[in-house]
Amino acid sequence: MLCTAFVLAATRAYLGLIAPPQDRRGSAAVGFALFSSLSLLSHYAAGLFLLAAAAASPVIAALEPAYRRAWREARAPRFAALAAAFLAPLVVAGALYLLLARPWLHRLSHVEEFYFSPGRETIPAFLGRALAATFDLFAPLRAGSPLAAARVLLTFLALVTAIAVRADRRRGEAGPPSATPAVLLVLLVVIEAAAGVAGRYPFGGGMRHQFLLLLFAILAGAAAFDGVLSRVPRGAGRALVGVAVLGIVANWFGHLDRRWRPRPEPFSAERARFDADFPDVSEIHVDQFNLVAFFAQHHDWEWEFLGSVGGRPSVQRYRVSRNGRTLDLVAHRDVWNFDPRSPDTYRAVSETPASPASKAAALFDVRLPSDPAPDAEALRESIPALARGAGLQTRRLDVEGDTVFAEFRRDGIAPAR
C-alpha cells in the first residue's frame, strides 16, 4: 500500500515531466526523483515501474505524431530533465542491490510455476498461462478458460491504449499524453513477461508480485473511459456512466459475503497442530518463509534477538517467551523454503544448535503448494534416513500435505561424511 501511494505520486510527477514544453512543470523532476526513490525503499516491484517509465516517453512518441514532433524539438532539454529525474532512484536502486538485495535475488521456490522452465513447456504456453493467471488474479469474473482469459486481457490492453492514443491525436499537443497510463501498463506486462521467461521474476504470480498491474489497469481504464465519454453525446455519456456505476455496485454486492466472512489468522491451524504434537520443544528451526509464519502466530510474545548462530550471519537466534514458556527460534534466513527431501535441510538443523548444550531440535516447515506436491508417505519414510545422515535421530514426525513438523536429537549418531 505504501509503495502504491508513492508510485501514484511518482506517476503524477512523471506526467508533468514528459508533458510538452509549454505544459512542463519545473518541480516534476524533483517530485519524480523523490517519490520513485521512496517507492523503491518500500517494495522491490517499484523497480519495474522505473523500467517502464524510462521507456514510456519514446513509445508514446512512436505512437503519437504530435507528441513525437514536440519530443524532437525539445530533445536535449527533455533528455536532460529525464536523466536528472532518474538519477536519484538509480542511485537508490544500486545501493539497495549492493547492500541488501543481492543475496536474495533468485528464483523463489514457492512461485516456481510462474517462471519459465525450458523443457517443461513452450514460451507461448507459459505466456498464455501466465496471462490467464494475471487476469484471474484481478478480474471479478472468470473468463471460462485460460485461453479466453489471456485473450480478454490482451484485448483490454489493446483497447485502452488505442482509445487513449486516438484521444491524444484529436487533442493535439496540449497537456501530458493521456495514453501514459496505458503505455506504462503495457510496458509493465512486457517487462514482467520477459523477466518471467528469463527466470528473473514470477510473472502471473500472487498479488504481491503483480499489484502494479492492477494500479495501472485502473488508471488506463479510467483514461480510456474518459476518452470515450468525450466523444459521445451527453445523454449517451450519462448512460455509460450509469452502466459503469451499476456494474461496480453489482460486483460489490456479488462479493459482499466475502467481506464479512470470518477468516482465521494465518497459519493458526498449523500452529495448533504443532503445539499439540510438540508441547515441550524448546528449540525450533525455521526458514525465511516460516519465520514469517511463526511470527504471525507469536506476534504477541516477547521477542529477543540473540545474534547469529555458529558464526553464520544468515542464521539468527531469537528467544521467544510468554507466560513462563521460552523458545529458542533459529531462523535460517538464507533459505526461503526448506526442502524436506534434501539432506541440506537436516544438515542445517544439525550444524546450528541454539546452544552448545542443546540436544533436541524441532523443524517447523509449513511449505507453500509446490508443483508437484511431495508425497506425504514417501516423506515419512525418507526423513528419518536423511536426518540420520546428518547426525540426527528422529523422535517425532508429523507430515500432512506440504507441511512437515519433526523433532530430532543430536546425540548418539555420528554424522555421515
Secondary structure as GFF3:
##gff-version 3
##sequence-region A 1 417
A	DSSP	alpha_helix	2	18	.	.	.	ID=ss1
A	DSSP	three_ten_helix	21	23	.	.	.	ID=ss2
A	DSSP	alpha_helix	28	42	.	.	.	ID=ss3
A	DSSP	alpha_helix	46	63	.	.	.	ID=ss4
A	DSSP	alpha_helix	65	73	.	.	.	ID=ss5
A	DSSP	alpha_helix	75	96	.	.	.	ID=ss6
A	DSSP	pi_helix	97	101	.	.	.	ID=ss7
A	DSSP	three_ten_helix	102	104	.	.	.	ID=ss8
A	DSSP	three_ten_helix	109	114	.	.	.	ID=ss9
A	DSSP	alpha_helix	123	138	.	.	.	ID=ss10
A	DSSP	alpha_helix	146	171	.	.	.	ID=ss11
A	DSSP	alpha_helix	180	197	.	.	.	ID=ss12
A	DSSP	alpha_helix	207	229	.	.	.	ID=ss13
A	DSSP	alpha_helix	234	254	.	.	.	ID=ss14
A	DSSP	alpha_helix	256	260	.	.	.	ID=ss15
A	DSSP	alpha_helix	268	277	.	.	.	ID=ss16
A	DSSP	beta_strand	283	287	.	.	.	ID=ss17
A	DSSP	alpha_helix	288	298	.	.	.	ID=ss18
A	DSSP	beta_strand	302	309	.	.	.	ID=ss19
A	DSSP	beta_strand	312	322	.	.	.	ID=ss20
A	DSSP	beta_strand	325	332	.	.	.	ID=ss21
A	DSSP	alpha_helix	343	351	.	.	.	ID=ss22
A	DSSP	beta_strand	360	366	.	.	.	ID=ss23
A	DSSP	alpha_helix	376	389	.	.	.	ID=ss24
A	DSSP	beta_strand	393	400	.	.	.	ID=ss25
A	DSSP	beta_strand	403	409	.	.	.	ID=ss26
###
